[in-house]
């Protein structure tokens, strides 16, 4: 049963008077549930509980935290059909997507649990003393990563599970040893409530401190502002728009004690089609990209919103085939009327720019809130000089830029903002011959893809889901994969510390049996 209440530590609360409902975009009507926006008192209570919880949780063993994360995955799975039905009702996304995202969410939690059980992620580094060194003795110095404190995570609209309440930000912060306060996304607050109940149940079952997790409801921006500005919050995780992410980043920088905001924001994910791909497999790639552009109604941060190629008969044929495929793909529902409205506005703005031409658009009838796909094309020099065309249109949209030559293509890449991904369709010979283009693309993205589509982000240790601003606020970090834990920790070095008082990870005996760097050598041996 959905209560519409906030989770403040291990209890529910609904002191506020501001209410709101979520929306079913398929039925084009509000869902039956009413949610209470959190008050300032509830926010302060959640933060106070998180601060108290941190005193204990930061010292929990990796094994104990792993048990907690595995228990969260178990409790999410135990929600069964109720979670899937609620997810689809609030998002308009199909059952298959809901089940897939649930599996991904559980997989992420279990991956972090495995990381904790192994233990080497703390990056223990030991340089033993050299008292006889001349001209000065060398002290004993030992360093490792420690959690930074309570973290605020903002749920995202397009991934109600994998990037929201128990998603990658929450899972990685809990793995690091940081209590988490989630600012639930108002478009799927019921889904968030079910998952919050699962996390709370898991915390109680595994003996976690009260306040290790809270979930705060709100429909506007004030609650989020209060959380970010609270002096006891130490970091923020966000996935969403450039406008929202940069606003939080600027807000956090204005605090008396500025804190990091790890925001994943906009990206148009440029795709470069080299001649070999267009001549040898042009029709194949046209069909692949028609599917990628429209996948999930284009509501992926890795949607291919920009395709670049040098003018040729093969490029013309690719464009025509892509247009034919796009025009035949039935629209699917977007997440919310507001997102559908923003998509229409963005698409109309792009289409109204001088010298753009329509390649294809779905012209049939569509239900309310369903996103009709559209593809434009424009010459390279026009695109280069019109930055409006460089902006993300969140939905089933892409623009194909026809360049005069490789030099113009390279200039366009140099003019782009930071992106999550960059894709090249071509062969190894072209990668060598056109190395300047490859290098220009590499400087703009967090992930280079060859002969594939950018949609789909594998959850694995090698994945880097980030990129130069405005793709993210810090290109060094990923929001996907176990390396995401590094956002919520900072190193502390112990100098000349009594060996018996060191953390286990830094003791000579290596009781955790983890891999460490000892005097410059990776080893799991005792010192």
N, C-alpha and C positions, 0 to 999 in steps of 0.2 A: 504493500500500500504506500502510495506517495503522500507524504505529509506536507511538503512545501517548506519544511523547517531547515534551519542552519545546523550544521554539526560543529559544536564548540567542544573540542576535545572528544570525550566519550559520551557526551550528552547532546540532545537536540534542543533547539531554542528558537523562539519566534516572537521576539519582543517588538518588532517593528510594525509600522502601519502601512508602509509602501508595499503594494502587491503587484504581481504580474503573472502572466501565463506564457507557456511555450506554444508553438504553432506547428500544425501538421501541414506541410506544403503540398502534399498530394491531395488531401481532402480540402485544402484551402480554408481551414478553420482552426480556431484555437483548440488546444488540448484541454481536457477537463480539469487539470491540476492548477492550483493556485500556490504561488511561492511568496514567501515573506523576505523582503530585503533586509539585510543585517543592519543593525543600529551601530552607532559608535561604541556603545558599551559592549556589544557582542564582539566587535572587532578587537577592542582592547583586551577583552577576556581571552579571546583565542590567542592573541600574541603573548599575553602573560603566561598562559598555559604552555605555549611553545617554548618560551624562555626557560620555564621550570623544567620542562621535559628534556631540553637540550643538556642540562646539567648531568642527567643520567644517560641519555641516549648517545651522547658523543663518545661515551666510554664502553658502549655495548660491543661485545666481540663480533667479529665478522660472522661467525657461525650463528649467533643469536639474531643478528639483522637478516641473515639469509633465511632463517626459519620464518621470520616475519614476512619477508617478501614472497616466499613460497606460499605462505598462508593466505596472503592477499590474492594471489593467483587462484588458489583453491576456492576461496569465497566468491570470487568473480564467476568462476565456472559454475558454482553451486546456484547462482542466480537463475541459471537456465533460460527458459523461454521468456520470462518476464523482462529480462534485460534486453533481449533481441527485439521484442515487441515494442518496448518503450523507445529504444534507439530508433527504430524505423518510423515510429509515429512522430518523433520530434525532428527527424532529419530529412525524411523523404528518401533516404538511401535504402537500397534493397536488402533483403534478408541475407543474401550471400555476402554482401559487403559487411554487414553487421557481424556476422559470424567470423569472417576473416579478420576484421579489426579486433574482435574479442580475442582471437587466437594470438594476434600480434601483441596485444597488450599483456596477455599472460606470458607470452614468450619473452618479452622484454623484462618482466619482473623476475622470471626464472634465470635469465641471462645474468642479471645483476647479482642474484643470489649465488650463482656459480662463481662469479668474480670475487665475491666476498669470502666464499669458502676457500678459494685458492689463496687469496690474501696479498699477492705481490703488488696490487694496484696502489698501495700506499707509497711506493717508490722509496723504500728505505735505502738510505745512502750513508755509508760509514767510512770515515777517514780516521784511522787510528793515530794515536799520538806518536811523535818522534822527538822525544825529549833531548836527544843528542844532536839534533839538526843544528847546523851553523849557517848564518850567524845568529838565528833565533830558533828556539825550540818550536815544534809544531804541536798545537793542542789537539786533543781528541774532539772531533766534531761529528755529530750524527744528525741526520735530517730525515723527516718523513712528512707526509701530508696529513692534515687534520681538518675536520669539518668546520665550517665558518659560522654556523648558527642558523636560526629560523629563516626559512625561505618561503617566498610567495610565488605560487604558480598560477598563471592565468590559463584557464581552459580555452581551447580554440574551437571555432565553429565547424571546420570541415573534417575534424577527426574527433567525434564525441567520446571515443575511448582511448585510442593510442596516443593522442597528444593532449589529453584533458585530465580528468580527475586522478586516474591511476596511470597516466601515460608516462612517456619517457622522462619528462622533467621531474615529475613526482618520484618515479622509481629511482632515478639516479640520485636525487637529493636524499631520499631515505637511505639509499645504499651508502652515501657518503657519511651519514650520521647526522643529517640536518632534519629537524622537524619541518613539516610542510603545512602551509595554509593555502588551500586552493580557492581562488576566486572563480567560482563556477560560471561557465558560459551561459548567458540567459536563454540561448536558443535550445539548449538541451539540459535544462536544470533537473528534470526528472531522471534522466540517465545518470547524471552526476550524483543525484541523491542515492540511487541504488548502489552505485560503486562506492560512495562514501560510507554507506552502511556496511559494505563488505570489508572495507579497509578498517573501520572501527571494530568490527567483529574480530578480524584477524589480529589487531593490536591487543585486544583483550585476551584472546586465546593464547597469545605468545608472551604475555606479560610486559608489553611495552608501556612506557610511562604515559600517563594521561596528558594529552596535549601534543603527542607526537604527530597528530594529524587533525586538521579542522577543514571544514568546507563552508564557504561563505557565499550566500546568494546575493545577487544584485542585478538590476536591469540597466542601470546607468553607469556613469564613470566615477561617481564620487567615492563609492566604496573602494574601488581599485586605487584611487588616489590616496585615500587614507592608509591603506595597507602599505603602499610603496613609501609613503612619507613617515611611517611609524619608525621611531628611532631604534627600535629593537629588531627590526627586520634587516637581514644582512645581504640578501640578494634576491633577484627576481628572474623568473623564467616566463617567456611570452612567445606565443606563435600567433601571427595575425597580420594585420595590415601595416604598411609603412607608417601611416599616420598614427595608428595606435602605439606601435612599438617605439617610434621616435618620441612621442609624447611622454611615455613612461621613462625612457632613457634620459630625457631632459629633466623630468621631475626628480629622478633619483640623483642627478648630478647637482641639483640645487639644495640638497639636504646639507645639514651641518656636517654630517659624516656621509659623503657620497658612497653609494653602493653600486655594484655591477648589475646591469640589466642584460641578460642574455636573451636577445630577441631575434627570432627568425621571422623575416618580413617578406617583402615583395620580390618576385623574380620572374623574368620572361624566358629564361633558359634557352639561349640562342642555339640554333642547330645550323651547322655548316654542311651544305651538300656539295661535295667535290664532284668533278666530272665523272669519275669512274662509277660512282654510286648511281648517278642519274642515267648514265648510258647502259649500264649492265643490269640494274635492278630498280629503275625509276618507278615502274608501276607498283612493285612490291613495297617500296618505301612510301609511296603515296598512300597506299592502303593502310600501312602501319601507322602513319602519322595522322590519318583521318581518325583512326581509333584512339590514338593517344590524345589528340586535341579534344575529343568529345568524352573521354573516359571520366565517369563520375560527374558529368555535366561540366567538365573543365575545371572542377574545383579542387585542384591539386596545386601545391606550391611548386611542383616540378612540371607543370603543364608547358608544352613547347609553344610559347607565344610568339616566337620569332624564328623564321627560317631564312637562311641566307645562301645565295648561289650566284655564280657569274652567268650572265646572259648566254643562252645557247638554245638550240632546238630541243635538247634533252631537258633543260629546265622548263621550257614552255610545256612540253609534254607532261612533265611531272606536275606542274601547276594545274593543267587541265584534268588530269586523272584525280588529283587530290580534291579539286572542286567537285567533280562528279561523285566521288565517294562521300564527301561531306554533305552534299545536298540530299543524300539518301538516308542519312542516319537520323532516326527518330529522336526527338528531344527527350530528355529525362528531367525529373524535377530538381530544382536547385534547393539549397538548404532552407531558405526563408524568403518571404516576399521582399525583404530589404536587400538581400543579396541579389535576387533577381532584378530588382530595380536598379541597383548599382551596376550590374552587368549590362543592362540595356543602355544606361547612360554612358558607360565607358565605351561600348561598342559604337554607339551613335557619334560620340566625340571623335573616335578614330576614323569612322567612315566619312565624317564631314571635312576631314583635313584635305587640303588641296592636292590634287594629282594622285590620290589613292583610287584604286579600282577594285571593285568587288570580284573576287574569284568565284565564290559560291556562298549561298546562304540557304538554310532550310526555309522553304516558303509555305509549307503546309500548315494546317491548323495545329495548335498545341494548347494543352490545358494551362490554366493560370500557374505561374511560378516555374514553368518548364523552360529551360534554356535552349533557344534556337541557335544552332552553330552558324558561325560566319567566318570567312577567310577573305582577307584583303591582299592586294599586292601593290607595290610602289617601287619606283626606281631608287637606286642606292643614294644618289645625290640628294633626292628629296628627303629620304629617311634621315640621312646624316644631318641635315639642317633643320629638322623638325623634331624636337625632343618630346613633343606630345605623343608621337608614335612609338617612343621608347618605353612608355609606361605600361605597367601590367593592366590587363583587362581580365578580371577574375571570372572565368567562365569558358565556354567552348568556343574560343576565338584564337586566331593566329594571323600574323601578317608575314607575307613572303616578300623579301627584299631582293630585287634583281640588280646586281652590281655590274658595272661596266668591265671591271677587271679585278684581279687579286689585290691590287693596291687599294682600291676603293673599299673592298671587303675588309681589309686590315684596318683601314681608317675608321670604319664603322665600329669594329670591335673595340678599338682604342677609345671611342667616344661613349661606349656603353657604361652604365653603372655596374656595380658588383652583382653577381648572380650566384644562385645555388649550383647550377649545372651548366655545362657547355658540351654539346654533342658534335661529333664529326662523323659524317657518312663518307667513307672513302677507303683507300687501300694504303698499305704500308709505304709504298713508293711515294704517294702523294704527301703523306705525313712528313717525309724527309724533304721532298722538293718544296713544300709550302710551310717550312718550319717557322717562318715569321708569323704566319696566320695562327699556327698552333700555339706559339708562344704568346701571342696577343690574347688568345682565348684563355690560356692557362692563367694569365694574370688577372682575369676577371671572374673566375669561378672557383668553387670549392671542390667540384668533382668533374673530371673529364671523362666523357663516355664515347666509345667508338662503336659504330654500327649497331645502334639500338635506339630505343626511345627513352626519354628521361623520366617518364612517369613510372613509379615503382621505386621504392627506396629499401634496399635490402638491409635488414637489421643484423649486423655482424660487427666484430671488432674493427675491421678495416674500413668500415664506412665513415665518410666524413660528410655530414649533412650541415653545411654552413657555407659561408662565402663572404667576400668583401662587402662592405656597406653599399647599398641598403639591404642586401640579401640577409645579413645579420649585423648585429652591433659589435661582434668580435669574431673575426674570421679564424681565429686560432682554435675555436671550440666547435664541437659537433653537438647536435641535439638528438642524434640517433646513434645507437651502438653504445657499448659499455664505456667508451672514452668520455661520454657525456658526464660521467661522475666527476671529472676534473674541474667542472665549473663551480662546484660547491665545496672545494677544499683549498687550503693554502698551506705552504710549507712552514714548518718550525724546526729550527736547528738547535740541538743541545750541545753545549761546549763544556768539556771537562765535567760532565755530569756523573754522579755516582752510578756505577753500572747497575746496581740492584734497583735503582729508582727510575731507570729508563723504561719507556714503553716496550712491550714484548717484541715488537718489530725491530727494535734497535739493540736488543740485548745480545751479548756475545754468543750465548747458547743457541740463538735463533729458535726459540720454542715454537714459533708458528711454522717453521720449516718453509719459509717463503724465499723467493729469489731476491737478492739484494745486491747493491753495488758496494763492494768492500775494497777499499784502496784501488778503485778504478776497474775492478773485475766483477762481472756478474757471477754470482755464486749463491748456492743455498747451504753452504757449509758454515760451521761455527767459526767465530773469529779467534 
